[in-house]
Amino acid sequence: MPRPRARTTRSRRSIPALAALLYVLAAAGPAAANPSSCATDQPPAPSPRIVHGSLGGLAYNVLLPTGYASSGRRYPVLYLLHALQYNENTWLALTDVEELTAPFTGRQAAIVVMPDGGPGGWYTNWPDGTEQWERYHMRHLIPAIDQRFRTIADRAHRAVAGFSMGGIGALAYAARHPDLFVATGGFSALAHITIPEDAYRGAPASSPRTDAGSPGPRSAGRPRPPYRTPDDAKSGCDNGSNQWGDRNSDATNWHGHNPTDLVSNLRGATVYVASGNGTPCDPLDPVDRPTIIEPGDAGTLVMSQDFAAAAENAHVPVTTDFYGCGVHTMRYAERDLHRFWPLMTKAFGSRAPAAFDYRSTEPDFWVWGWAFHADTQRAPEFLEVRGVSKNGFTLTGSGTENVVTGRLFAPGRRVAVTGALPAVARAGRKGRLRLRVDLGPAHTEKQFTPTDSHPDFVTRIVRLRPLHG
């Protein structure tokens, strides 16, 4: 069956503020040197609750709960992300986050980490390899924070939220790493970056196959690009950004970072999105802690509504707060943080889902303790992973997919496999199985690009049954 068409436009999106936001998204190509950052918010006044730190030369602020020094207890943690042309100081300088959290004790208390995300870093690994913000935050900053501070270092006690650019960063981080965050909040978030296209609803899982087929050879995936710490001075401002690549030739990468296309990954998390409509509530709104485009909430409202509609279609509960008048400023980001906080703290401690679905355009990814490696001949496209549990899983995609299961079995345990090879797999020393799944010929055209001819996907059901003796 042909996959759904990728692009459908709707006239309701022809609004000036939305066009301005899309201009910000597509601005100006690769970044050049920028020795004078446009993100100029200065550190707040000294406070015993605020710790200024750095990792790899990039600054972060940590706001500790009242009584942290004397309590000895561990705390959940919120990563609070800043907007375009702002920095790690903005939340402390332009909102009441310090005053808001001062009286919180018990379950309401949490550590707040406010990292640098680059003035225009967009919380992603740029496809040209120059700026690796996602890798920095997920693989370097989080472990460093857990080591230095008394966090409860697990998914059940970690949240991420942000405003504007930080809002898409928070939603994308939570959707791309659902095993790291139990709650996420997008405040006036650019939650649908492929607008005016409709949300991608996934390849149809029709006519599933249960036989093993003829998968290709085993593969451990493609080499990872070398890591280097992002360069704050080169991430945006007047020199532009290259955060997702060219909108046409790298369209698959845009979809792979679009929260609206990834919303099904958030099943089991607490999700909050909020936006005003771009109309000032009072005459001082446009100058009260202004951002790059004060009327921008007319656009983020449309994007957030699309995100919420996609979530409903995917049966993912989302708390929405579309509050009418309100503009794209830190005054309203502050408002949204106030409303997100109790939802977040209620979510802390929630159990992980017993089974998970996941969608990704990455050729190699690791999620919930499982690893997936695409056929090395496959062009960039989504792989749909559904119903993953100790009993098996369903994949929809193309090419031979190599799967390394989570730690499901005792080392050396023999497991009967249907729908993949080997037919009898033996768990390794960490209790994992290594399987090869036949999803038909590997597609050679990038998904969503103008040359995409909408080839068929293959759906394969894999079942696992431990053997006795």
Secondary structure, 3 states (H helix, E strand, C coil): CCCCCCCCCCHHHCCHHHHHHHHHHCCCCCCCCCCCCCCCCCCCCCCCCEEEEEECCEEEEEECCCCHHHHCCCECEEEEECCCCCCCCHHHHHCCHHHHHCCCCHHHCCEEEEECCCCCCCCCECCCCCCEHHHHHHHHHHHHHHHHCCECCCHHHEEEEEECHHHHHHHHHHHHCCCCCCEEEEECCCCCCCCCCCCCCCCCCCCCECCCCCCCCCCCCCCCCCCCCCCHHHCCHHHCCCCCCCCCCCHHHHHHCCCCCCHHHHCCCEEEEEECCCCCCCCCHHHCCCCCCHHHHHHHHHHHHHHHHHHHHCCCCCEEEECCCCCCCHHHHHHHHHHHHHHHHHHCCCCCCCCEEEEECCCEEEECCEEEECCCCCCCCCEEEEEEECCEEEEEECCEEEEECCCCCCCCCEEEEECCECCEEECCCCCCCEEEEECCCCCCCCCCCCCCCCCCCEEEEEEEEECCC
